[in-house]
Amino acid sequence: MPEQHFDAIVIGAGISGISAAYHLQKYNPSKSYTVLERRENLGGTWDLFNYPGIRSDSDMYTFGFSFRHWDDKHAIAEKDNILRYLNDTVQEFGIDKQIQYGKHIVKASWSSDQAMWQLTSADGAHFTCRFIYMCVGYYDYDHAHDPQFNGLENFEGDVLHPQFWPDDADYAEKKVVVIGSGATAITLVPSLAEKAQHVTMLQRSPTYLGSMPAVDPVANRLASWFGRWAARWWFILTKMFQYWYCRTFPNSAKKKIVADVKALLGNKFEAKHFTPHYNPWDQRACLCPDADLFSAIKADKVSIETDHIAGFNQKGIELESGKELEADVIVTATGLKIQFFGGIDFTIDGKKLVASDSYVYKGFMLSDVPNVFLAVGYTNASWTLKVDLTHRYASRLVAHMEKHQYTKCTARANSSLQEIPLIDLSSSYIQRAQAQLPMQAKNKPWRLNQNFIADNLAMRFSVIDDDEMEFSR
């Protein structure tokens, strides 16, 4: 199998990979590139997941691209509409012609002598390139977080996981228990309730929940008056204000969020199910478009239990409180398994890369890792807002290198950095993965802003050739 060479290789054909490809061909038109996708279809996460009701958990005006605005009136969109948007985007810009499917990269080796990366796929194909754009997301496609529940093997019904949802799953007119209270569970529960006899959401602790219309009248009015960019900025600014308010006035925000849920549920409201023990945005809040979860609770199609699991029996789940939940189907929406760099074995001049030994530079490179650009989105806003910014900055960096005939760029961290966790969330899936994640620091440019306006200014106007970036020929 002949080796293929490109100036740049994008790994992953999901939202991040499409963004990288667009910015490469627009701002670095002299550079050849390809997109290598392990799956047989476009979309990444949106191709992988197939559980009932799957939809965006943030508005599509900001989850859509900056260079091709979301063109549907629905701010919250279902999977099929998102995939249509992604396919239309790659076709419009000719990116579809650059994608190679079924190329699962398993190894990447850097040679300083050649200033080149060599990539190897699972099927033995070889590629070389100067630059790598890592657009593989942040979780393991092959394995989900799967806690070992005591006695689960005793249960006689079906046990399903959202990440591996079977096409023939049968839950119509059955009693379903969904274990979990994160974004996946909040999406699944009202959708399952449309066919199931009853759905119980079993949570260890509550999550902050909010509702918004799937079709936002303000956003659509702004779009009709000024264009789609206006709707996009409406969501950017309102979400930034909400985040600022929650972090600045947590007690007030907590009361407001819980009061809104109480107003929606009326006499169905039970404080223990909707009052988290942590402050707003210590973990991500979850969205219920058109109050779908609350409507299902009011219609007695859904109930919530806040308890811990003691074990399983033939008929269902035994709780520590002594209560038993009878079920025909159990759905373990227990979270994702974090996997940095897509599980690819990276080596630099023969030395294995250990990501947790590195610091993240300006949110898009690892210290001491040459010519590799990361796509990592926001935790407090839409993922795509951040990756569009970082890919634009990467294009500036590549253009700077071309102008000065550099072949290698490496971010170098000094020894005086004060280490802090990369992601400041208390969510279980983040805490489980802290040991394998790279670090950030209190000092800029090694600290993530989590602020779109600050990042937008920095990524567009900051100096490329700063003290932390080392260039060589």
C-alpha positions as a printed NumPy array, in Angstrom:
array([[  0.   ,   0.   ,   0.   ],
       [  1.769,   3.202,  -1.151],
       [  2.439,   5.956,   1.36 ],
       [  0.36 ,   9.115,   0.939],
       [  1.85 ,  12.533,   1.714],
       [  0.   ,  15.776,   2.514],
       [  1.034,  19.075,   4.029],
       [ -1.676,  18.628,   6.67 ],
       [ -3.867,  15.764,   7.846],
       [ -7.124,  16.23 ,   9.715],
       [ -8.047,  13.232,  11.873],
       [-11.805,  12.985,  12.288],
       [-14.701,  14.035,  10.039],
       [-17.088,  15.304,  12.672],
       [-17.909,  18.936,  13.387],
       [-14.339,  19.715,  14.466],
       [-12.803,  18.052,  11.416],
       [-15.09 ,  19.919,   9.019],
       [-14.126,  23.182,  10.711],
       [-10.415,  22.367,  10.394],
       [-10.765,  21.457,   6.713],
       [-12.651,  24.658,   5.906],
       [-10.096,  26.904,   7.598],
       [ -7.176,  25.055,   6.02 ],
       [ -8.397,  25.399,   2.474],
       [ -9.583,  28.995,   2.914],
       [ -6.62 ,  30.499,   4.74 ],
       [ -3.809,  28.125,   3.676],
       [ -4.789,  27.379,   0.062],
       [ -1.268,  26.341,  -0.926],
       [ -1.332,  23.448,   1.541],
       [ -2.52 ,  20.01 ,   0.489],
       [ -4.631,  18.133,   3.008],
       [ -6.873,  15.14 ,   3.592],
       [ -9.384,  14.189,   6.276],
       [ -9.037,  10.677,   7.721],
       [-12.193,   9.292,   9.33 ],
       [-12.296,   5.915,  11.091],
       [-16.021,   5.41 ,  10.461],
       [-17.751,   4.905,   7.129],
       [-19.864,   8.046,   7.398],
       [-19.555,  11.734,   8.129],
       [-20.533,  13.224,  11.465],
       [-18.478,  11.703,  14.265],
       [-20.665,  11.752,  17.372],
       [-23.766,  12.339,  15.281],
       [-23.079,   9.229,  13.236],
       [-22.157,   7.075,  16.245],
       [-25.063,   7.749,  18.588],
       [-28.478,   6.453,  17.663],
       [-30.556,   6.376,  20.839],
       [-34.163,   7.637,  20.815],
       [-34.619,  11.392,  20.807],
       [-30.965,  12.235,  20.16 ],
       [-30.661,  15.983,  19.625],
       [-28.361,  18.907,  20.256],
       [-27.998,  19.938,  23.894],
       [-27.08 ,  23.508,  22.965],
       [-28.559,  25.889,  20.427],
       [-27.653,  25.232,  16.798],
       [-26.991,  28.893,  16.033],
       [-23.764,  28.589,  18.046],
       [-23.272,  24.837,  17.576],
       [-23.334,  25.49 ,  13.835],
       [-20.305,  26.902,  12.041],
       [-19.28 ,  30.555,  11.964],
       [-18.654,  30.253,   8.22 ],
       [-22.01 ,  28.638,   7.368],
       [-24.812,  29.684,   9.663],
       [-27.473,  27.266,  10.835],
       [-30.311,  27.513,   8.301],
       [-33.246,  25.983,  10.198],
       [-35.775,  27.732,  12.445],
       [-35.262,  25.113,  15.17 ],
       [-32.625,  26.212,  17.677],
       [-32.614,  22.697,  19.155],
       [-32.249,  20.138,  16.379],
       [-32.58 ,  16.387,  16.037],
       [-29.849,  14.145,  14.699],
       [-31.151,  13.889,  11.123],
       [-31.255,  17.67 ,  10.69 ],
       [-27.759,  18.046,  12.108],
       [-26.385,  15.416,   9.729],
       [-28.129,  17.124,   6.821],
       [-26.485,  20.402,   7.784],
       [-23.039,  18.765,   8.033],
       [-23.382,  16.996,   4.685],
       [-24.607,  20.168,   2.992],
       [-21.613,  22.035,   4.434],
       [-18.935,  19.64 ,   3.178],
       [-20.554,  19.537,  -0.253],
       [-20.826,  23.318,  -0.505],
       [-17.127,  23.808,   0.193],
       [-15.826,  20.706,  -1.584],
       [-14.581,  19.174,   1.662],
       [-16.378,  15.908,   0.864],
       [-13.815,  15.238,  -1.889],
       [-10.971,  15.332,   0.656],
       [-12.366,  12.773,   3.12 ],
       [-11.048,   9.207,   3.29 ],
       [-13.389,   6.937,   5.243],
       [-12.486,   3.75 ,   7.074],
       [ -9.053,   5.074,   8.041],
       [ -8.609,   4.42 ,  11.745],
       [ -5.286,   5.964,  12.727],
       [ -3.621,   4.004,  15.52 ],
       [ -0.064,   5.358,  15.516],
       [  1.6  ,   8.73 ,  14.927],
       [  5.394,   9.158,  14.986],
       [  7.322,  12.423,  14.739],
       [ 10.832,  12.666,  13.296],
       [ 12.71 ,  15.867,  14.127],
       [ 15.314,  15.055,  11.465],
       [ 12.637,  15.098,   8.775],
       [ 10.29 ,  17.55 ,  10.558],
       [  7.527,  15.152,   9.6  ],
       [  4.738,  13.061,  11.102],
       [  4.164,   9.48 ,   9.944],
       [  0.691,   8.029,  10.559],
       [ -0.335,   4.385,  10.453],
       [ -3.924,   3.153,  10.192],
       [ -5.413,  -0.058,  11.546],
       [ -5.54 ,  -1.51 ,   8.018],
       [ -1.827,  -0.849,   7.431],
       [ -2.07 ,   2.361,   5.378],
       [  0.711,   4.914,   5.836],
       [  0.551,   8.692,   5.623],
       [  3.075,  11.481,   6.142],
       [  2.432,  15.138,   6.837],
       [  3.907,  18.292,   8.33 ],
       [  0.851,  19.187,  10.437],
       [ -1.811,  17.173,  12.265],
       [ -5.221,  18.546,  13.199],
       [ -6.601,  16.352,  15.99 ],
       [-10.396,  16.436,  15.661],
       [-11.367,  13.166,  17.321],
       [-13.379,  14.508,  20.249],
       [-12.682,  13.599,  23.842],
       [-14.285,  10.234,  24.547],
       [-13.807,   6.578,  23.686],
       [-15.978,   5.441,  20.767],
       [-15.437,   1.759,  21.58 ],
       [-16.024,   1.707,  25.336],
       [-18.419,   3.672,  27.516],
       [-18.209,   4.188,  31.26 ],
       [-19.762,   0.983,  32.541],
       [-19.799,   0.736,  36.358],
       [-20.008,  -2.775,  37.766],
       [-23.404,  -2.905,  39.421],
       [-23.859,  -5.531,  42.096],
       [-25.998,  -8.42 ,  40.843],
       [-26.824,  -6.947,  37.428],
       [-26.525, -10.434,  35.953],
       [-29.616, -11.43 ,  37.964],
       [-31.874,  -9.081,  36.021],
       [-34.041, -10.975,  33.509],
       [-34.942,  -8.02 ,  31.286],
       [-32.949,  -6.11 ,  28.693],
       [-29.985,  -3.911,  29.65 ],
       [-29.141,  -1.2  ,  27.108],
       [-26.453,   1.492,  26.896],
       [-27.14 ,   4.673,  24.887],
       [-23.727,   4.594,  23.183],
       [-24.481,   1.166,  21.701],
       [-28.222,   1.403,  21.174],
       [-29.513,  -1.59 ,  19.152],
       [-31.747,  -0.973,  16.139],
       [-34.229,  -3.579,  17.387],
       [-34.571,  -2.262,  20.951],
       [-38.11 ,  -2.958,  22.17 ],
       [-39.457,  -0.806,  24.99 ],
       [-43.034,  -0.18 ,  23.817],
       [-45.564,  -0.587,  26.65 ],
       [-42.78 ,  -1.66 ,  29.007],
       [-41.529,  -0.373,  32.331],
       [-38.17 ,   1.316,  31.763],
       [-35.612,   2.534,  34.294],
       [-32.945,   4.944,  33.073],
       [-29.908,   5.129,  35.373],
       [-28.367,   8.586,  35.172],
       [-29.32 ,  12.254,  35.103],
       [-26.896,  13.827,  32.625],
       [-27.582,  15.217,  29.164],
       [-28.078,  11.77 ,  27.628],
       [-30.617,  10.696,  30.247],
       [-32.471,  14.015,  30.033],
       [-32.764,  13.499,  26.28 ],
       [-33.703,   9.815,  26.455],
       [-36.337,   9.84 ,  29.169],
       [-39.076,  11.96 ,  27.527],
       [-38.469,  10.242,  24.195],
       [-38.772,   6.745,  25.685],
       [-41.911,   7.849,  27.517],
       [-43.719,   8.349,  24.201],
       [-43.896,   4.545,  23.749],
       [-43.086,   3.01 ,  27.123],
       [-45.67 ,   2.153,  29.763],
       [-43.673,   4.19 ,  32.278],
       [-40.115,   5.535,  32.581],
       [-38.281,   6.071,  35.861],
       [-35.14 ,   8.195,  35.912],
       [-32.93 ,   6.937,  38.732],
       [-30.318,   9.477,  39.822],
       [-27.752,   9.544,  42.607],
       [-28.053,  13.319,  42.792],
       [-30.076,  15.969,  40.934],
       [-28.938,  18.003,  37.944],
       [-29.736,  21.629,  37.18 ],
       [-32.463,  21.611,  34.542],
       [-33.784,  24.38 ,  32.367],
       [-36.252,  24.74 ,  29.529],
       [-36.166,  26.733,  26.3  ],
       [-38.332,  26.668,  23.169],
       [-36.984,  24.452,  20.404],
       [-38.034,  27.234,  18.021],
       [-36.824,  30.455,  19.625],
       [-39.064,  33.394,  18.597],
       [-36.514,  36.089,  19.487],
       [-33.695,  34.394,  17.571],
       [-35.864,  33.845,  14.503],
       [-37.124,  37.429,  14.56 ],
       [-33.549,  38.732,  14.76 ],
       [-32.565,  36.405,  11.912],
       [-35.404,  37.713,   9.719],
       [-34.464,  41.333,  10.415],
       [-30.657,  41.238,  10.288],
       [-29.581,  37.758,   9.159],
       [-28.543,  34.542,  10.85 ],
       [-25.482,  36.179,  12.403],
       [-27.786,  38.222,  14.644],
       [-29.482,  35.106,  16.024],
       [-26.055,  33.589,  16.608],
       [-24.917,  36.609,  18.65 ],
       [-28.191,  36.626,  20.568],
       [-27.374,  33.174,  21.867],
       [-23.678,  33.937,  22.436],
       [-24.43 ,  36.965,  24.59 ],
       [-27.373,  35.512,  26.51 ],
       [-25.448,  32.323,  27.349],
       [-22.413,  34.335,  28.434],
       [-24.61 ,  36.444,  30.704],
       [-26.296,  33.376,  32.189],
       [-22.936,  31.75 ,  32.927],
       [-21.564,  34.961,  34.468],
       [-24.672,  35.367,  36.632],
       [-24.54 ,  31.751,  37.848],
       [-20.857,  31.975,  38.795],
       [-21.118,  35.465,  40.344],
       [-24.38 ,  34.994,  42.233],
       [-24.647,  31.211,  42.73 ],
       [-27.215,  31.277,  45.532],
       [-29.545,  33.578,  43.636],
       [-29.109,  31.589,  40.437],
       [-29.796,  28.321,  42.245],
       [-33.044,  29.671,  43.704],
       [-34.121,  30.974,  40.303],
       [-33.422,  27.7  ,  38.465],
       [-35.222,  25.595,  41.068],
       [-38.148,  28.046,  41.197],
       [-38.551,  27.839,  37.419],
       [-38.757,  24.038,  37.604],
       [-41.29 ,  24.275,  40.432],
       [-43.432,  26.629,  38.349],
       [-43.376,  24.167,  35.441],
       [-44.23 ,  21.101,  37.566],
       [-46.722,  22.51 ,  40.028],
       [-47.875,  19.829,  42.473],
       [-45.559,  17.282,  40.835],
       [-42.516,  19.147,  42.131],
       [-40.366,  17.461,  44.79 ],
       [-37.389,  19.555,  45.879],
       [-35.08 ,  16.572,  46.528],
       [-35.209,  15.598,  42.838],
       [-34.419,  19.062,  41.458],
       [-32.113,  20.746,  43.999],
       [-28.456,  19.827,  43.4  ],
       [-25.973,  19.963,  46.27 ],
       [-23.464,  21.9  ,  44.123],
       [-23.609,  25.391,  42.634],
       [-24.781,  26.103,  39.077],
       [-22.048,  25.387,  36.516],
       [-19.911,  23.345,  38.88 ],
       [-21.32 ,  20.811,  36.421],
       [-22.991,  21.421,  33.08 ],
       [-26.683,  22.242,  33.243],
       [-29.099,  20.183,  31.129],
       [-31.62 ,  21.495,  28.652],
       [-35.235,  20.359,  28.25 ],
       [-36.535,  21.819,  24.955],
       [-40.179,  22.815,  25.122],
       [-40.193,  21.505,  28.72 ],
       [-40.517,  17.956,  27.349],
       [-39.285,  16.192,  30.49 ],
       [-41.536,  18.252,  32.756],
       [-44.548,  17.611,  30.527],
       [-43.909,  13.856,  30.713],
       [-43.699,  14.026,  34.515],
       [-46.983,  15.965,  34.733],
       [-48.615,  13.378,  32.468],
       [-47.485,  10.574,  34.858],
       [-45.418,   8.991,  32.075],
       [-42.149,   9.724,  33.914],
       [-41.113,   9.675,  37.555],
       [-37.814,  10.412,  39.256],
       [-36.082,   8.548,  42.065],
       [-33.098,  10.043,  43.891],
       [-31.328,   7.17 ,  45.61 ],
       [-28.361,   4.815,  45.413],
       [-28.393,   1.317,  43.977],
       [-27.959,  -1.538,  46.448],
       [-28.204,  -4.277,  43.833],
       [-30.304,  -5.971,  41.178],
       [-32.74 ,  -8.843,  41.28 ],
       [-34.699, -10.703,  38.613],
       [-37.392,  -8.048,  38.398],
       [-35.417,  -4.828,  38.686],
       [-33.379,  -2.67 ,  41.035],
       [-33.06 ,  -2.672,  44.816],
       [-32.334,   0.778,  46.275],
       [-30.428,   1.579,  49.455],
       [-33.589,   3.129,  50.894],
       [-35.227,  -0.309,  50.702],
       [-37.451,   0.589,  47.78 ],
       [-37.551,  -1.643,  44.685],
       [-37.965,  -0.458,  41.098],
       [-39.573,  -3.039,  38.848],
       [-38.415,  -2.896,  35.236],
       [-38.612,  -4.7  ,  31.91 ],
       [-35.789,  -2.615,  30.434],
       [-32.865,  -0.911,  32.174],
       [-30.9  ,   1.79 ,  30.368],
       [-27.464,   2.542,  31.821],
       [-26.949,   6.205,  30.872],
       [-23.941,   6.259,  33.172],
       [-21.677,   8.519,  31.177],
       [-18.809,   8.646,  28.753],
       [-15.282,   7.33 ,  29.048],
       [-12.778,  10.094,  28.383],
       [-10.068,   9.271,  25.863],
       [ -7.533,  11.939,  24.952],
       [ -6.038,  11.996,  21.436],
       [ -8.47 ,   9.313,  20.289],
       [ -6.383,   6.505,  21.764],
       [ -3.684,   7.041,  19.111],
       [ -0.174,   5.98 ,  20.144],
       [  1.904,   9.148,  19.736],
       [  5.704,   9.102,  19.829],
       [  8.136,  12.003,  19.388],
       [ 11.601,  10.935,  18.23 ],
       [ 10.901,   7.495,  19.647],
       [  9.633,   8.719,  23.042],
       [  6.027,   7.929,  23.917],
       [  3.811,  10.953,  24.49 ],
       [  2.15 ,  11.083,  27.911],
       [ -0.513,  13.773,  27.622],
       [ -0.772,  14.324,  31.377],
       [  2.836,  15.566,  31.378],
       [  1.939,  18.419,  29.02 ],
       [  0.326,  21.833,  29.373],
       [ -2.261,  23.143,  26.927],
       [ -1.071,  26.233,  25.044],
       [ -3.802,  28.728,  24.051],
       [ -6.301,  25.883,  24.155],
       [ -5.055,  24.263,  20.95 ],
       [ -1.532,  22.781,  21.326],
       [  0.304,  20.622,  23.855],
       [  3.663,  21.7  ,  25.207],
       [  6.613,  19.888,  23.585],
       [  4.406,  18.359,  20.874],
       [  5.379,  19.862,  17.49 ],
       [  2.961,  20.749,  14.694],
       [ -0.159,  19.217,  16.269],
       [ -3.311,  21.306,  16.718],
       [ -6.107,  20.24 ,  19.063],
       [ -9.829,  20.8  ,  18.629],
       [-11.297,  21.214,  22.102],
       [-14.523,  23.126,  22.628],
       [-15.985,  25.048,  25.533],
       [-17.496,  23.443,  28.616],
       [-19.72 ,  26.461,  29.341],
       [-20.864,  27.182,  25.777],
       [-21.149,  25.558,  22.389],
       [-18.283,  23.272,  21.346],
       [-18.107,  24.741,  17.859],
       [-17.609,  28.327,  19.01 ],
       [-14.169,  27.407,  20.335],
       [-12.985,  25.035,  17.616],
       [-13.749,  27.575,  14.883],
       [-11.567,  30.087,  16.746],
       [ -8.677,  27.701,  17.3  ],
       [ -8.664,  26.516,  13.687],
       [ -8.567,  30.122,  12.526],
       [ -5.584,  30.707,  14.8  ],
       [ -3.895,  27.521,  13.574],
       [ -4.257,  28.865,  10.032],
       [ -2.533,  32.086,  11.106],
       [  0.272,  30.021,  12.614],
       [  0.717,  27.886,   9.491],
       [  0.758,  31.01 ,   7.298],
       [  3.388,  32.579,   9.579],
       [  5.562,  29.48 ,   9.257],
       [  5.212,  29.467,   5.479],
       [  6.169,  33.142,   5.273],
       [  9.329,  32.605,   7.328],
       [ 10.088,  29.132,   5.918],
       [  9.779,  27.419,   9.298],
       [  9.121,  23.67 ,   9.334],
       [  8.469,  23.146,  13.032],
       [  6.568,  24.962,  15.788],
       [  6.589,  23.804,  19.404],
       [  5.034,  25.366,  22.486],
       [  7.481,  25.335,  25.397],
       [  6.315,  25.561,  29.009],
       [  8.706,  26.929,  31.629],
       [  9.164,  25.315,  35.013],
       [  7.468,  28.093,  36.99 ],
       [  3.919,  27.339,  35.845],
       [  1.338,  26.778,  38.573],
       [ -0.612,  23.703,  37.55 ],
       [ -4.42 ,  23.602,  37.754],
       [ -6.904,  21.045,  36.313],
       [ -7.655,  21.382,  32.622],
       [-11.442,  21.257,  33.054],
       [-12.977,  23.003,  36.058],
       [-16.065,  20.821,  36.433],
       [-16.987,  18.421,  39.216],
       [-18.828,  16.045,  36.856],
       [-17.999,  12.391,  37.504],
       [-16.792,  11.668,  33.97 ],
       [-14.325,  14.565,  34.207],
       [-13.081,  13.596,  37.665],
       [-12.524,   9.992,  36.57 ],
       [-10.258,  11.187,  33.75 ],
       [ -8.212,  13.927,  35.449],
       [ -5.098,  11.746,  35.734],
       [ -4.889,  11.204,  31.969],
       [ -5.679,  14.761,  30.85 ],
       [ -3.054,  17.434,  30.148],
       [ -2.779,  20.407,  32.47 ],
       [ -3.444,  24.101,  32.282],
       [ -1.826,  26.777,  34.437],
       [ -2.748,  29.997,  36.185],
       [ -0.459,  31.852,  33.779],
       [ -1.471,  32.852,  30.26 ],
       [ -1.156,  31.574,  27.54 ],
       [ -1.438,  28.271,  29.416],
       [ -4.867,  29.052,  30.865],
       [ -8.192,  28.546,  29.095],
       [-10.438,  31.592,  29.063],
       [-13.804,  29.83 ,  28.695],
       [-14.941,  33.173,  27.302],
       [-15.801,  33.521,  23.631],
       [-15.29 ,  37.281,  23.338],
       [-11.883,  37.183,  25.08 ],
       [-10.819,  34.21 ,  22.961],
       [-12.107,  35.81 ,  19.783],
       [ -9.948,  38.895,  20.353],
       [ -6.922,  36.859,  21.424],
       [ -7.101,  34.362,  18.566],
       [ -7.524,  37.061,  15.93 ],
       [ -5.029,  39.643,  17.132],
       [ -2.505,  38.085,  19.519],
       [  1.136,  37.773,  18.478],
       [  2.014,  34.476,  16.804],
       [  5.73 ,  34.601,  17.594],
       [  5.465,  34.899,  21.394],
       [  7.969,  33.835,  24.053],
       [  6.372,  30.413,  24.536],
       [  6.379,  29.391,  20.863],
       [  9.595,  27.986,  19.43 ],
       [ 10.112,  27.93 ,  15.655],
       [ 12.821,  26.142,  13.681],
       [ 13.737,  25.266,  10.11 ]])
